[in-house]
């Protein structure tokens, strides 16, 4: 029942844009986004707390569609430092936190 | 703010042995989570504490696994009679406040290898 992310993997050239989607079969009340670089711990990016909310940090932003039970992460004008695996996460059954299936993002020069 | 620290960073042990990991959360963080992560997968929830109370446990957490957080500060995760399938990265995270809508701050993890 973990959230499903798409695409599974994407390769971008520096400066290109990308969208990562996160969908849940269960109702979403909030969505977290994290990035994990190879061999490192996940790092928090942002939380969206209610339907329709959009947040942004520099060139990374996200939206949350409560009705569709999905969230999207937008990476604009990608930089080499954006490479890593992106995970959405949310509380589902009980108070258990579920990370999504992950999206591997590689930015090349 | 020294961040979340985990000890040891690596643990190699023989199948059947018991192992214990420690996590020191960011001070004043009420909530502490344990996750397990295998190669190519996202972190899987194991359990979490609100202060010293263990409020939720995944069914992944078999009776060989036990976690404690005495006094609501550091936490330990013990695995008894380790099996090959226990080989993974064990991650600890902490967050501030009472709810799950707070950023989780992760430690660097303990990598467990079972021979």
Backbone of each chain as ProteinMPNN parsed JSONL, in Angstrom:
{"seq_chain_A": "XXXXXXXXXXXXXXXXXXXXXXXXXXXXXXXXXXXXXXXXXXXXXXXXXXXXXXXXXXXXXXXXXXXXXXXXXXXXXXXXXXXXXXXXXXXXXXXXXXXXXXXXXXXXX", "coords_chain_A": {"N_chain_A": [[0.813, -1.21, 0.0], [2.158, 1.112, -0.209], [2.844, 4.428, -1.401], [2.897, 4.986, -4.931], [5.37, 5.895, -7.196], [6.126, 7.775, -10.136], [8.139, 8.89, -12.895], [10.062, 5.767, -12.67], [12.717, 6.153, -13.051], [14.77, 8.791, -14.276], [16.656, 10.619, -16.638], [18.335, 13.598, -16.992], [19.512, 16.511, -18.755], [21.609, 19.139, -17.628], [19.788, 22.009, -16.697], [17.377, 21.224, -17.779], [13.878, 20.425, -17.218], [11.898, 18.565, -14.805], [9.302, 16.314, -13.768], [8.002, 14.639, -11.033], [5.84, 12.172, -9.973], [3.536, 11.162, -7.419], [1.428, 8.767, -6.228], [-1.378, 7.592, -4.4], [-3.299, 4.837, -3.207], [-4.877, 5.13, -1.112], [-6.525, 7.594, 0.948], [-4.964, 10.75, 1.076], [-3.578, 12.921, 3.41], [-1.515, 14.507, 3.926], [1.663, 15.182, 2.453], [5.022, 14.317, 2.308], [8.229, 15.214, 0.945], [11.378, 13.878, 0.077], [14.898, 13.765, -0.558], [17.411, 11.529, -1.479], [20.767, 11.016, -1.651], [23.229, 8.9, -3.148], [24.424, 6.535, -0.875], [23.956, 8.163, 1.268], [21.923, 9.651, 3.901], [18.327, 10.137, 3.747], [17.136, 13.418, 2.906], [15.149, 16.029, 4.022], [12.815, 17.791, 1.987], [10.293, 19.174, 1.539], [6.993, 19.671, 2.979], [3.598, 19.102, 2.252], [0.533, 20.143, 3.313], [-2.246, 20.298, 2.905], [-4.972, 19.772, 0.626], [-4.421, 20.923, -2.641], [-2.424, 22.595, -1.944], [0.558, 24.29, -2.695], [4.048, 24.282, -2.741], [7.301, 25.746, -2.665], [10.812, 25.753, -3.175], [13.453, 27.498, -3.98], [14.259, 26.285, -7.037], [12.717, 24.056, -6.896], [9.596, 22.738, -6.549], [6.294, 21.805, -5.36], [3.12, 20.174, -5.638], [-0.166, 19.352, -4.408], [-2.791, 17.277, -4.788], [-5.567, 16.592, -3.334], [-8.003, 15.325, -3.923], [-7.424, 13.683, -6.083], [-5.662, 12.109, -4.845], [-2.883, 12.419, -5.027], [0.481, 13.703, -5.467], [2.793, 16.002, -6.857], [6.164, 16.615, -7.754], [8.141, 19.235, -8.825], [10.935, 19.964, -10.708], [12.864, 22.5, -11.713], [14.904, 23.817, -14.271], [17.173, 22.046, -13.903], [19.969, 21.148, -11.813], [23.297, 19.816, -11.414], [23.52, 19.033, -8.792], [21.031, 18.169, -8.127], [20.774, 15.516, -8.564], [19.876, 12.257, -7.484], [17.855, 10.062, -5.431], [14.434, 10.454, -5.246], [11.903, 10.593, -2.864], [8.505, 10.373, -2.058], [6.377, 10.65, 0.818], [4.087, 9.523, 3.315], [1.58, 9.369, 5.925], [-0.151, 6.464, 6.407], [-1.784, 3.602, 7.036], [-2.931, 3.351, 10.301], [-0.669, 4.955, 12.315], [1.519, 4.745, 10.728], [4.335, 5.55, 8.823], [4.762, 5.805, 5.409], [7.071, 5.483, 2.835], [7.316, 6.369, -0.62], [7.724, 4.533, -3.745], [9.983, 5.524, -4.943], [12.038, 7.609, -7.074], [14.597, 7.684, -9.295], [16.8, 10.173, -10.096], [18.923, 11.498, -12.456], [21.195, 13.926, -13.267], [22.92, 15.142, -15.957], [25.895, 16.707, -17.351]], "CA_chain_A": [[0.0, 0.0, 0.0], [2.998, 2.299, -0.251], [2.579, 5.28, -2.57], [3.619, 4.617, -6.152], [5.944, 7.051, -7.871], [6.493, 7.675, -11.549], [8.715, 7.651, -13.409], [10.992, 5.083, -11.759], [14.032, 6.748, -13.258], [14.818, 9.807, -15.32], [17.965, 11.226, -16.864], [18.163, 14.947, -17.524], [20.687, 17.351, -18.936], [21.549, 20.357, -16.822], [18.911, 23.033, -17.241], [16.073, 20.683, -18.162], [12.887, 20.315, -16.148], [11.373, 17.218, -14.566], [8.157, 16.175, -12.868], [7.911, 13.331, -10.373], [4.501, 11.998, -9.44], [3.355, 10.264, -6.286], [0.002, 8.44, -6.143], [-1.748, 6.676, -3.323], [-4.605, 4.189, -3.326], [-5.619, 5.548, 0.07], [-6.634, 9.042, 1.099], [-3.767, 11.46, 1.529], [-3.872, 14.132, 4.176], [-0.302, 15.302, 3.841], [2.713, 14.509, 1.688], [6.409, 14.763, 2.489], [9.178, 14.892, -0.12], [12.761, 13.745, 0.524], [15.89, 13.381, -1.566], [18.493, 10.72, -0.919], [21.903, 10.799, -2.538], [23.802, 7.561, -2.98], [25.247, 6.346, 0.312], [23.638, 9.153, 2.3], [20.584, 9.569, 4.479], [17.337, 11.027, 3.108], [17.103, 14.802, 3.369], [13.821, 16.626, 3.872], [12.652, 18.881, 1.034], [9.12, 19.953, 1.892], [5.744, 18.993, 3.359], [2.355, 19.734, 1.816], [-0.399, 19.749, 4.362], [-3.654, 20.221, 2.552], [-5.214, 19.659, -0.79], [-4.25, 22.114, -3.45], [-1.297, 23.399, -1.498], [1.787, 24.224, -3.473], [5.172, 24.881, -2.034], [8.484, 25.798, -3.496], [12.085, 26.142, -2.572], [14.307, 27.795, -5.126], [13.687, 25.803, -8.288], [12.0, 22.815, -6.641], [8.281, 23.033, -6.001], [5.434, 20.626, -5.304], [1.689, 20.401, -5.511], [-0.859, 18.266, -3.719], [-4.188, 17.187, -5.193], [-6.179, 15.672, -2.363], [-9.07, 14.548, -4.569], [-6.811, 12.648, -6.922], [-4.763, 11.357, -3.971], [-1.545, 12.448, -5.603], [1.313, 14.879, -5.334], [3.828, 16.086, -7.885], [7.35, 17.402, -7.446], [8.608, 19.875, -10.04], [12.309, 20.431, -10.65], [13.021, 23.431, -12.823], [16.295, 24.176, -14.6], [17.909, 21.129, -13.021], [21.396, 21.311, -11.582], [23.955, 18.541, -11.12], [23.291, 18.711, -7.387], [19.693, 17.597, -7.954], [20.828, 14.053, -8.746], [19.598, 11.463, -6.29], [16.567, 9.38, -5.468], [13.404, 11.255, -4.603], [10.834, 9.803, -2.25], [7.398, 10.996, -1.351], [6.066, 9.88, 2.015], [2.865, 9.94, 3.963], [1.044, 8.48, 6.955], [-1.298, 5.686, 5.908], [-2.413, 2.757, 8.051], [-2.605, 3.733, 11.674], [0.246, 6.087, 12.278], [2.745, 4.286, 10.094], [4.782, 6.43, 7.748], [5.16, 5.042, 4.245], [7.763, 6.15, 1.743], [6.947, 5.905, -1.941], [8.605, 3.581, -4.421], [11.226, 6.203, -5.292], [12.374, 7.993, -8.447], [16.014, 7.989, -9.436], [17.018, 11.305, -10.995], [20.33, 11.73, -12.789], [21.418, 15.117, -14.086], [24.232, 15.073, -16.607], [26.291, 18.014, -17.891]], "C_chain_A": [[0.851, 1.266, 0.0], [2.646, 3.132, -1.473], [3.456, 4.846, -3.746], [4.104, 5.877, -6.842], [6.219, 6.748, -9.335], [7.16, 8.959, -11.997], [9.61, 6.985, -12.358], [12.363, 5.71, -11.848], [13.95, 7.762, -14.377], [16.231, 10.364, -15.389], [17.747, 12.562, -17.545], [19.518, 15.569, -17.846], [20.506, 18.585, -18.056], [20.636, 21.377, -17.486], [17.544, 22.538, -17.65], [15.165, 20.561, -16.936], [12.42, 18.872, -15.99], [10.175, 17.283, -13.626], [8.149, 14.758, -12.316], [6.542, 13.243, -9.706], [4.44, 10.952, -8.35], [1.852, 10.019, -6.135], [-0.264, 7.422, -5.054], [-3.123, 6.084, -3.586], [-5.483, 4.552, -2.121], [-5.619, 7.075, 0.159], [-5.341, 9.628, 1.643], [-4.187, 12.703, 2.284], [-2.673, 15.064, 4.212], [0.721, 14.497, 3.068], [4.06, 15.153, 2.019], [7.181, 14.442, 1.207], [10.596, 14.918, 0.451], [13.638, 13.417, -0.667], [17.004, 12.619, -0.863], [19.582, 10.538, -1.964], [22.536, 9.464, -2.191], [24.701, 7.489, -1.746], [24.98, 7.33, 1.437], [22.233, 8.953, 2.829], [19.611, 10.449, 3.689], [17.369, 12.414, 3.746], [15.74, 15.397, 3.046], [13.834, 17.764, 2.854], [11.468, 19.763, 1.432], [7.963, 19.06, 2.301], [4.59, 19.796, 2.796], [1.257, 19.209, 2.717], [-1.863, 19.714, 3.985], [-3.817, 20.251, 1.055], [-5.045, 20.98, -1.509], [-3.05, 22.942, -3.071], [-0.106, 23.22, -2.437], [2.889, 24.896, -2.676], [6.36, 24.904, -2.955], [9.692, 26.209, -2.702], [13.067, 26.285, -3.715], [13.63, 27.232, -6.373], [13.017, 24.447, -8.118], [10.676, 23.177, -5.979], [7.435, 21.772, -6.038], [3.988, 21.054, -5.184], [1.034, 19.166, -4.917], [-2.326, 18.317, -4.13], [-4.849, 16.119, -4.332], [-7.215, 14.769, -3.017], [-8.508, 13.412, -5.397], [-5.851, 11.78, -6.114], [-3.367, 11.295, -4.573], [-0.837, 13.781, -5.366], [2.347, 14.836, -6.448], [4.951, 16.994, -7.419], [7.894, 17.932, -8.76], [10.035, 20.378, -9.825], [12.558, 21.244, -11.909], [14.491, 23.749, -13.021], [17.26, 23.362, -13.753], [19.408, 21.405, -12.977], [21.988, 19.944, -11.276], [23.651, 18.075, -9.698], [21.902, 18.107, -7.132], [19.693, 16.074, -8.103], [20.609, 13.335, -7.424], [18.295, 10.716, -6.486], [15.572, 10.181, -4.651], [12.295, 10.34, -4.093], [9.734, 10.726, -1.755], [7.135, 10.137, -0.117], [4.804, 10.408, 2.655], [2.47, 8.949, 5.049], [-0.171, 7.773, 6.37], [-1.906, 4.892, 7.078], [-1.975, 3.128, 9.466], [-1.765, 4.987, 11.65], [1.571, 5.696, 11.655], [3.078, 5.172, 8.904], [5.293, 5.577, 6.593], [5.888, 5.938, 3.257], [7.285, 5.553, 0.42], [8.005, 5.003, -2.539], [9.904, 4.203, -4.917], [11.381, 6.501, -6.768], [13.84, 8.383, -8.482], [16.181, 9.078, -10.486], [18.518, 11.493, -11.207], [20.415, 12.946, -13.685], [22.83, 15.044, -14.647], [24.587, 16.422, -17.221], [25.879, 18.156, -19.346]], "O_chain_A": [[0.331, 2.366, 0.187], [2.192, 2.588, -2.48], [4.592, 4.404, -3.573], [3.336, 6.817, -7.049], [6.506, 5.612, -9.712], [6.785, 10.032, -11.524], [9.881, 7.556, -11.301], [13.088, 5.793, -10.856], [13.161, 7.615, -15.311], [16.905, 10.556, -14.377], [17.054, 12.645, -18.56], [20.539, 15.19, -17.273], [19.384, 19.012, -17.782], [20.704, 21.584, -18.698], [16.633, 23.341, -17.851], [15.618, 20.588, -15.791], [12.53, 18.064, -16.912], [10.057, 18.189, -12.801], [8.276, 13.791, -13.068], [6.142, 14.14, -8.965], [5.196, 9.98, -8.356], [1.089, 10.964, -5.935], [0.53, 6.51, -4.823], [-4.005, 6.753, -4.124], [-6.689, 4.303, -2.126], [-4.811, 7.749, -0.479], [-4.713, 9.074, 2.545], [-5.058, 13.449, 1.835], [-2.801, 16.255, 4.493], [0.654, 13.268, 3.032], [4.202, 16.375, 2.009], [6.831, 13.514, 0.477], [10.975, 15.826, 1.191], [13.174, 12.859, -1.662], [17.475, 13.014, 0.204], [19.344, 9.973, -3.031], [22.393, 8.965, -1.075], [25.626, 8.287, -1.595], [25.688, 7.337, 2.444], [21.45, 8.182, 2.274], [20.031, 11.403, 3.034], [17.594, 12.565, 4.947], [15.247, 15.276, 1.925], [14.741, 18.596, 2.851], [11.63, 20.965, 1.637], [7.946, 17.863, 2.016], [4.596, 21.025, 2.852], [1.072, 18.001, 2.867], [-2.658, 19.127, 4.719], [-2.936, 20.688, 0.315], [-5.482, 22.026, -1.028], [-2.686, 23.881, -3.779], [0.178, 22.116, -2.902], [2.689, 25.926, -2.032], [6.411, 24.152, -3.929], [9.601, 26.916, -1.697], [13.459, 25.3, -4.339], [12.534, 27.666, -6.726], [12.773, 23.757, -9.107], [10.658, 23.854, -4.951], [7.809, 20.785, -6.672], [3.674, 22.141, -4.699], [1.607, 18.077, -4.924], [-3.019, 19.295, -3.85], [-4.709, 14.919, -4.57], [-7.297, 13.582, -2.701], [-9.055, 12.31, -5.41], [-5.289, 10.821, -6.641], [-2.748, 10.232, -4.618], [-1.455, 14.815, -5.107], [2.726, 13.764, -6.919], [4.716, 18.013, -6.77], [8.089, 17.169, -9.707], [10.307, 21.122, -8.883], [12.472, 20.733, -13.025], [15.233, 23.929, -12.056], [18.056, 23.908, -12.989], [20.019, 21.832, -13.957], [21.262, 19.016, -10.918], [23.539, 16.878, -9.435], [21.634, 17.597, -6.044], [18.695, 15.424, -7.792], [21.101, 13.762, -6.38], [17.706, 10.734, -7.567], [15.839, 10.542, -3.505], [11.822, 9.446, -4.794], [10.003, 11.739, -1.109], [7.626, 9.012, -0.029], [4.488, 11.593, 2.55], [2.968, 7.825, 5.085], [-1.107, 8.418, 5.896], [-2.475, 5.478, 7.998], [-0.783, 3.202, 9.764], [-2.136, 5.976, 11.017], [2.618, 6.242, 12.004], [2.216, 5.498, 8.088], [6.16, 4.724, 6.782], [5.4, 7.005, 2.887], [6.901, 4.385, 0.352], [9.042, 4.74, -1.93], [10.834, 3.48, -5.276], [10.914, 5.741, -7.616], [14.267, 9.302, -7.783], [15.753, 8.919, -11.629], [19.28, 11.629, -10.25], [19.782, 12.996, -14.74], [23.804, 14.903, -13.907], [23.699, 17.198, -17.574], [26.132, 19.192, -19.961]]}, "seq_chain_B": "XXXXXXXXXXXXXXXXXXXXXXXXXXXXXXXXXXXXXXXXXXXXXXXXXXXXXXXXXXXXXXXXXXXXXXXXXXXXXXXXXXXXXXXXXXXXXXXXXXXXXXXXXXXXXXXXXXX", "coords_chain_B": {"N_chain_B": [[22.66, 22.299, 17.457], [23.28, 19.149, 16.737], [22.523, 17.222, 15.023], [21.106, 14.012, 14.059], [22.469, 11.155, 15.453], [23.911, 7.962, 14.871], [24.894, 4.772, 16.037], [26.555, 1.619, 15.914], [28.256, 2.632, 12.836], [28.673, 0.657, 11.039], [27.985, -2.828, 11.137], [29.022, -6.06, 11.395], [28.096, -9.342, 11.593], [27.645, -12.733, 12.703], [25.189, -15.037, 11.561], [22.476, -15.626, 13.712], [23.45, -14.349, 15.913], [22.964, -11.731, 18.378], [22.233, -8.278, 17.941], [22.642, -4.795, 18.692], [21.581, -1.525, 18.127], [22.177, 1.997, 18.371], [20.513, 5.137, 18.665], [20.781, 8.583, 18.722], [18.727, 11.203, 18.974], [17.991, 14.517, 17.632], [18.314, 16.931, 20.069], [15.576, 17.834, 22.096], [13.725, 16.915, 20.264], [10.681, 15.266, 20.004], [9.713, 13.043, 18.745], [10.652, 9.899, 17.467], [11.838, 7.809, 14.959], [12.259, 4.536, 13.562], [13.627, 2.969, 10.723], [14.008, 0.577, 8.08], [16.173, -0.056, 5.38], [16.725, -1.459, 2.276], [18.893, -2.24, -0.496], [18.222, -0.208, -3.245], [15.624, 0.22, -2.556], [13.011, 2.128, -0.905], [12.996, 3.643, 2.391], [11.661, 1.515, 4.912], [9.076, 1.618, 7.211], [9.523, 0.874, 10.629], [9.046, 1.329, 13.438], [7.817, 3.792, 15.799], [8.403, 6.329, 18.277], [6.835, 8.453, 20.6], [8.065, 10.713, 22.579], [8.823, 8.751, 25.347], [7.109, 6.729, 24.794], [6.22, 3.944, 22.86], [4.462, 4.054, 20.031], [3.557, 2.891, 17.685], [3.956, -0.015, 15.745], [5.358, -1.696, 13.012], [4.193, -4.561, 11.194], [6.336, -5.696, 10.126], [8.132, -5.731, 12.056], [9.189, -8.219, 13.622], [8.93, -10.628, 16.362], [11.532, -10.864, 16.981], [12.664, -8.454, 16.96], [13.19, -5.575, 18.895], [12.525, -2.424, 20.331], [13.505, 0.4, 22.203], [13.043, 3.37, 24.132], [14.128, 4.729, 26.538], [13.339, 7.154, 28.974], [12.786, 8.948, 27.024], [14.844, 9.918, 25.434], [17.653, 8.932, 23.936], [17.482, 6.093, 21.693], [17.265, 2.527, 21.378], [17.651, -0.209, 19.145], [17.138, -3.554, 19.006], [18.084, -6.611, 17.59], [17.376, -9.916, 17.735], [18.797, -13.196, 17.401], [19.824, -13.052, 14.687], [19.119, -13.095, 11.152], [19.838, -13.944, 7.7], [18.245, -12.321, 6.099], [18.015, -10.026, 7.533], [19.973, -8.309, 6.884], [20.701, -5.072, 6.066], [20.289, -1.459, 5.795], [19.836, 0.366, 8.674], [17.913, 2.942, 9.626], [17.52, 5.874, 11.549], [15.317, 8.44, 12.539], [14.357, 11.713, 13.592], [11.88, 13.982, 14.834], [10.28, 17.122, 15.513], [7.739, 17.935, 17.862], [4.256, 16.863, 18.129], [2.872, 15.613, 16.092], [2.679, 13.897, 12.859], [3.269, 15.559, 10.835], [5.686, 16.911, 10.539], [9.003, 17.792, 9.575], [11.213, 15.063, 9.051], [14.316, 14.263, 10.401], [17.139, 12.638, 9.462], [19.503, 10.188, 10.621], [22.818, 8.948, 9.754], [22.646, 6.251, 9.565], [22.893, 2.694, 10.35], [24.714, 0.163, 9.004], [23.981, -3.129, 8.571], [25.431, -6.251, 8.261], [24.989, -9.605, 7.685], [26.691, -12.54, 8.143]], "CA_chain_B": [[21.994, 21.214, 16.741], [24.346, 18.297, 16.207], [21.971, 16.246, 14.106], [20.817, 12.674, 14.565], [23.655, 10.295, 15.34], [23.666, 6.533, 15.026], [26.102, 4.023, 16.351], [27.722, 1.886, 15.087], [27.965, 2.919, 11.434], [28.661, -0.637, 10.37], [28.017, -3.974, 12.036], [29.087, -7.35, 10.716], [27.917, -10.369, 12.603], [27.263, -14.046, 12.188], [23.788, -15.401, 11.715], [22.148, -16.184, 15.016], [23.902, -13.456, 16.975], [22.128, -10.573, 18.684], [22.875, -6.988, 17.709], [21.925, -3.634, 19.218], [21.961, -0.244, 17.538], [21.763, 3.146, 19.163], [20.199, 6.372, 17.953], [20.639, 9.796, 19.528], [18.008, 12.167, 18.145], [18.241, 15.922, 17.887], [17.768, 17.221, 21.403], [14.221, 18.387, 22.155], [12.807, 16.252, 19.334], [9.847, 14.35, 20.753], [9.36, 11.85, 17.994], [11.801, 9.157, 16.954], [11.423, 6.734, 14.059], [13.225, 3.561, 13.036], [13.311, 2.444, 9.402], [14.973, -0.337, 7.466], [16.274, 0.208, 3.949], [17.564, -2.363, 1.506], [19.425, -1.626, -1.71], [17.281, 0.086, -4.312], [14.275, 0.408, -2.023], [12.835, 3.234, 0.009], [12.958, 3.245, 3.803], [10.43, 0.847, 5.384], [8.778, 1.956, 8.595], [9.553, -0.208, 11.624], [8.366, 1.731, 14.655], [8.139, 5.144, 16.225], [8.179, 6.72, 19.666], [6.505, 9.825, 20.969], [8.78, 10.718, 23.861], [9.268, 7.396, 25.686], [6.065, 5.766, 24.448], [6.25, 3.338, 21.525], [3.064, 4.197, 19.653], [3.177, 2.119, 16.515], [4.971, -0.96, 15.265], [5.018, -2.369, 11.775], [4.222, -6.028, 11.294], [7.692, -6.108, 9.731], [8.908, -5.836, 13.288], [8.86, -9.51, 14.218], [9.238, -10.69, 17.789], [12.992, -10.832, 17.19], [13.054, -7.049, 16.997], [12.616, -4.787, 19.975], [13.052, -1.073, 20.402], [13.215, 1.105, 23.456], [13.476, 4.77, 24.227], [13.994, 5.081, 27.952], [13.447, 8.576, 29.317], [12.47, 9.79, 25.881], [16.01, 10.548, 24.793], [18.196, 8.043, 22.919], [16.721, 4.868, 21.477], [18.011, 1.356, 20.928], [16.948, -1.222, 18.371], [17.834, -4.823, 19.162], [17.638, -7.733, 16.764], [17.839, -11.176, 18.317], [18.906, -14.358, 16.504], [19.827, -12.453, 13.361], [18.98, -13.941, 9.96], [20.413, -13.322, 6.497], [17.323, -11.303, 5.602], [18.1, -8.81, 8.343], [21.015, -7.442, 6.307], [20.058, -3.846, 5.564], [20.655, -0.217, 6.475], [18.829, 0.732, 9.665], [17.908, 4.391, 9.728], [16.777, 6.511, 12.621], [14.956, 9.818, 12.235], [13.637, 12.372, 14.68], [11.137, 15.177, 14.45], [9.808, 17.924, 16.634], [6.305, 18.069, 18.004], [3.4, 15.724, 18.457], [2.235, 14.997, 14.936], [3.536, 13.346, 11.804], [3.44, 16.569, 9.801], [6.898, 17.669, 10.789], [10.133, 17.204, 8.843], [12.005, 14.053, 9.724], [15.755, 14.453, 10.23], [17.704, 11.3, 9.491], [20.901, 9.894, 10.887], [23.51, 8.324, 8.63], [22.277, 4.849, 9.512], [23.79, 1.596, 10.712], [24.634, -0.892, 7.987], [24.124, -4.459, 9.172], [25.733, -7.347, 7.339], [24.929, -10.902, 8.348], [27.515, -13.517, 7.426]], "C_chain_B": [[23.047, 20.33, 16.102], [23.805, 17.255, 15.262], [21.715, 14.923, 14.798], [22.069, 11.816, 14.396], [23.289, 8.847, 15.619], [24.982, 5.804, 15.231], [25.764, 2.538, 16.496], [27.32, 2.256, 13.658], [27.867, 1.619, 10.642], [28.703, -1.731, 11.418], [28.014, -5.227, 11.179], [28.992, -8.414, 11.785], [27.511, -11.685, 11.952], [25.779, -14.277, 12.443], [23.553, -16.035, 13.083], [22.574, -15.316, 16.193], [22.879, -12.342, 17.202], [22.922, -9.299, 18.406], [22.005, -5.882, 18.289], [22.484, -2.371, 18.578], [21.443, 0.882, 18.42], [21.488, 4.337, 18.263], [20.068, 7.501, 18.967], [19.964, 10.854, 18.667], [18.498, 13.579, 18.41], [17.579, 16.253, 19.229], [16.473, 18.024, 21.248], [13.261, 17.83, 21.111], [12.035, 15.171, 20.084], [9.699, 13.01, 20.063], [10.615, 11.209, 17.411], [11.294, 7.962, 16.161], [12.591, 5.792, 13.792], [12.699, 3.051, 11.696], [14.377, 1.422, 9.014], [14.975, -0.074, 5.966], [17.214, -0.801, 3.307], [17.89, -1.715, 0.171], [18.343, -1.431, -2.762], [15.854, 0.311, -3.853], [14.213, 1.651, -1.144], [12.845, 2.749, 1.449], [11.606, 2.608, 4.153], [10.263, 1.149, 6.869], [8.852, 0.714, 9.482], [8.737, 0.161, 12.855], [8.626, 3.195, 14.911], [7.741, 5.364, 17.683], [7.754, 8.183, 19.714], [7.003, 9.952, 22.397], [9.185, 9.272, 24.186], [8.264, 6.323, 25.268], [6.202, 5.264, 23.012], [4.811, 3.243, 21.043], [2.629, 3.328, 18.484], [4.321, 1.207, 16.12], [4.491, -1.596, 13.982], [4.986, -3.879, 12.005], [5.537, -6.589, 10.757], [8.536, -6.372, 10.968], [8.51, -7.122, 14.005], [9.255, -9.517, 15.686], [10.737, -10.771, 18.041], [13.506, -9.403, 17.332], [12.41, -6.39, 18.218], [13.293, -3.434, 20.011], [12.627, -0.447, 21.71], [13.655, 2.544, 23.325], [13.281, 5.22, 25.669], [14.191, 6.577, 28.143], [13.238, 9.491, 28.117], [13.65, 10.462, 25.226], [16.539, 9.619, 23.7], [17.309, 6.809, 22.786], [17.66, 3.743, 21.078], [17.088, 0.434, 20.154], [17.758, -2.503, 18.487], [17.229, -5.854, 18.223], [18.239, -9.0, 17.377], [17.874, -12.259, 17.24], [18.865, -13.894, 15.048], [19.772, -13.487, 12.251], [19.555, -13.193, 8.767], [19.552, -12.166, 6.009], [17.327, -10.017, 6.411], [19.16, -7.85, 7.817], [20.351, -6.255, 5.635], [20.714, -2.647, 6.217], [19.515, 0.1, 7.436], [18.97, 2.226, 9.943], [17.052, 4.848, 10.892], [16.479, 7.942, 12.192], [14.251, 10.411, 13.444], [12.924, 13.6, 14.137], [10.605, 15.85, 15.704], [8.298, 17.881, 16.708], [5.575, 16.762, 18.147], [2.856, 15.004, 17.234], [3.23, 14.477, 13.927], [3.776, 14.349, 10.693], [4.588, 17.506, 10.098], [8.028, 17.009, 10.015], [10.836, 16.153, 9.69], [13.483, 14.275, 9.379], [16.422, 13.101, 10.452], [19.153, 11.281, 9.937], [21.509, 9.202, 9.681], [23.29, 6.821, 8.551], [23.343, 3.905, 10.056], [23.617, 0.515, 9.663], [24.937, -2.229, 8.637], [24.367, -5.49, 8.085], [25.769, -8.638, 8.126], [25.709, -11.926, 7.518], [26.865, -14.894, 7.45]], "O_chain_B": [[23.637, 20.68, 15.08], [24.582, 16.459, 14.736], [22.058, 14.735, 15.965], [22.653, 11.766, 13.313], [22.468, 8.549, 16.486], [26.022, 6.167, 14.681], [24.77, 2.212, 17.145], [26.138, 2.192, 13.32], [27.08, 1.503, 9.702], [29.36, -1.597, 12.45], [27.128, -5.432, 10.351], [29.729, -8.384, 12.77], [27.091, -11.725, 10.796], [25.205, -13.776, 13.41], [24.332, -16.87, 13.542], [22.123, -15.513, 17.321], [22.047, -12.052, 16.343], [24.135, -9.255, 18.612], [20.784, -6.014, 18.368], [23.697, -2.177, 18.5], [20.433, 0.753, 19.111], [22.14, 4.524, 17.236], [19.335, 7.386, 19.949], [20.572, 11.353, 17.72], [19.315, 13.81, 19.301], [16.427, 15.893, 19.475], [16.346, 18.819, 20.317], [12.097, 18.229, 21.074], [12.619, 14.286, 20.71], [9.574, 11.972, 20.712], [11.516, 11.894, 16.928], [10.44, 7.205, 16.622], [13.753, 6.199, 13.796], [11.516, 2.747, 11.542], [15.486, 1.411, 9.548], [13.922, 0.108, 5.355], [18.352, -0.974, 3.742], [17.238, -0.754, -0.24], [17.636, -2.372, -3.124], [14.969, 0.564, -4.67], [15.24, 2.16, -0.695], [12.715, 1.549, 1.694], [10.552, 3.096, 3.746], [11.179, 0.961, 7.669], [8.324, -0.346, 9.143], [7.85, -0.585, 13.271], [9.534, 3.784, 14.326], [6.874, 4.683, 18.23], [8.254, 9.024, 18.967], [6.431, 9.367, 23.316], [9.836, 8.63, 23.362], [8.55, 5.131, 25.381], [6.288, 6.053, 22.071], [4.025, 2.456, 21.57], [1.438, 3.063, 18.322], [5.49, 1.591, 16.152], [3.331, -1.995, 13.881], [5.661, -4.402, 12.891], [5.829, -7.776, 10.9], [9.51, -7.124, 10.936], [7.63, -7.13, 14.865], [9.833, -8.556, 16.195], [11.171, -10.749, 19.193], [14.634, -9.174, 17.767], [11.24, -6.621, 18.525], [14.49, -3.317, 19.753], [11.553, -0.72, 22.245], [14.521, 2.886, 22.519], [12.376, 5.997, 25.973], [15.087, 7.185, 27.556], [13.494, 10.692, 28.203], [13.488, 11.467, 24.533], [15.93, 9.528, 22.635], [16.491, 6.52, 23.66], [18.724, 3.983, 20.509], [15.903, 0.311, 20.463], [18.929, -2.537, 18.11], [16.009, -5.949, 18.085], [19.456, -9.124, 17.515], [17.086, -12.24, 16.294], [17.989, -14.291, 14.28], [20.296, -14.593, 12.376], [19.737, -11.976, 8.807], [20.073, -11.146, 5.558], [16.708, -9.03, 6.016], [19.235, -6.704, 8.259], [19.53, -6.423, 4.734], [21.58, -2.789, 7.08], [18.35, 0.099, 7.038], [19.999, 2.698, 10.425], [15.999, 4.277, 11.178], [17.31, 8.583, 11.548], [13.625, 9.694, 14.224], [13.315, 14.174, 13.12], [10.497, 15.256, 16.776], [7.642, 17.795, 15.669], [6.179, 15.697, 18.27], [2.413, 13.862, 17.353], [4.444, 14.59, 14.098], [4.426, 14.021, 9.7], [4.487, 18.722, 9.934], [8.015, 15.794, 9.818], [11.028, 16.332, 10.893], [13.843, 14.451, 8.215], [16.279, 12.497, 11.515], [19.922, 12.207, 9.679], [20.817, 8.904, 8.707], [23.7, 6.184, 7.582], [24.513, 4.261, 10.2], [22.515, 0.008, 9.454], [26.02, -2.434, 9.187], [23.612, -5.589, 7.118], [26.491, -8.754, 9.117], [25.416, -12.143, 6.342], [27.415, -15.846, 6.896]]}, "name": "protein", "num_of_chains": 2, "seq": "XXXXXXXXXXXXXXXXXXXXXXXXXXXXXXXXXXXXXXXXXXXXXXXXXXXXXXXXXXXXXXXXXXXXXXXXXXXXXXXXXXXXXXXXXXXXXXXXXXXXXXXXXXXXXXXXXXXXXXXXXXXXXXXXXXXXXXXXXXXXXXXXXXXXXXXXXXXXXXXXXXXXXXXXXXXXXXXXXXXXXXXXXXXXXXXXXXXXXXXXXXXXXXXXXXXXXXXXXXXXXXXX"}
